[in-house]
Amino acid sequence: MTAFYNRYASDDFEFLYQYRELGLGGSVKYFYDSWNTRWLAIGWMNIVFMLTGSLGSLLYYHLVSLVLLWFAFYRVIKNFVEAALIFRVITSGFMMVSFYYSCFSISDVFFWVNTSTMYLFGSIAFCWWQVRIL
């Protein structure tokens, strides 16, 4: 429900304005030169803006984030626990919920579109590729 009724935060409007004025690449270059050097995060955020402009809601963005996090934890559990599939799926769901509530600021990590959500995707990537290292 929170994801369905979620709207852009005040920081996001500056990014959205520059995206509309300068386009995908121009906006990334503008913020790279004037604000921060997280070009991948700004590029991803512009892609989210482009998709939500046609979809009209941030719900899909948040659902994809949660599904990716759930699947990343599933991959970690699959390496350490040999049990039935349903047990691993439920345990990874519990890990996702635990991760959700243990974050410093839930709104910064899960329900904003700005560049701080890259910490969430960084955690997902860490879980995802940690499995390959083990």
N, C-alpha and C positions, 0 to 999 in steps of 0.2 A: 504494500500500500504506500509506503514511503517513497519507493522508487516511482510509482505511478504519478504521484502528486508532486514530485520533485521538479523544481524550476532552477534556472541558472542562478548562480550566486553573483554578488556584485562584481567580483573580480572577472567573472566570465564575460560580462558585457563588453569590457575593453577588448578582450580577445575576439569576441564575436563581431564587434565593429571593425576591427582591423582585418578580420577574415573577409567580411563583406566588401570592404574598400579595396584591399590589396590582393585578395585571392589566397589560395592555399600557400603557394611558395613565397609570395610577397609578405604575407603575414608572418611566416616562420622567420624570414630574413629580418623583418622589422624588429621582432622581439628578440632575436638572437643578437642583433646589434645594440638594442637599447635596454633590454631588461634582464634576460638570463640566457645562458647558452644551452639550455635543454631543448635543442631543436627537435629531437625525436618526440618529446612530450608535447611540444607545441604543434608539431605536425599531426600527431595522433588526435589531439584536441580539435584541430581543424577538421579532421575526418569525421569525428563525432558530431561536430556542428553541421557538417554537410549532410550526414545521415539523419540527424534529428530534424533538420529542416524539411526533409521529405516525409519522415515518419510522424513528426509532431509531438513526440514524447521521449523522455529519457529512460523510459521503462526498459526498452530493449538493451540499451547500453548497460544498465545495472544488472539485468538478467544474464547477459553475456559475461560480465565480470564475475558474478557469483558462480556461474556454471564452470568457468575456467578455474576459479579457486577451488571448487569442489573436486574437479577432475585432477588438479595438481596434487591435492591431499590424497586422493585415491591412488595416484601413482606412487606416492611415498609409502602409503600403507601396504600396497600390494607387494612392495619389496621386503617389508618387515613382518607381515602377518600372513600366514598361510591359513586361510579360513574360507568359508563360503562367500560367494560374491555378494550376497545381500548384507552380510556382516561387514565387509569392507566398504560397501557403499554407505551404509548407515554410520559407520565409524568415521569415514571421511566427512560426512555431513556434520557430525558432532565436532570434528576438528575445525571445520569451516566456521561454525557458529562460535566456537571458542576463540578462534582467531578474530572474528568480527568483534566480540565483546572485549578482547584484550587490547585492541588498538588504542592508542593514546587519544585520538579524537576521531570518532567514527565518521563524523560528517566530512572531515578532510579526506579520509581514505576511500570511503565507499560512495558518498552521495554528492560529491562535487565533480565537476567536469574539468576543473583547472589542472595545472601540471602536478599538483600534489598527489593525484591519483596514480601517478607513475610509481609511487612506492608500493601500491597494491599490485600493479602489474610486475614490478620487480620481485616482489615476494612470490608471485605465481611462477615467474620464470625461474627463480631460485629452486623452488620445489620441483619444477618440471625437469630442470637439467641436473639437479642433484641426483635424481634417479639414474641418469646415464653414467654419472661418475661412480656410483656405488657398484 
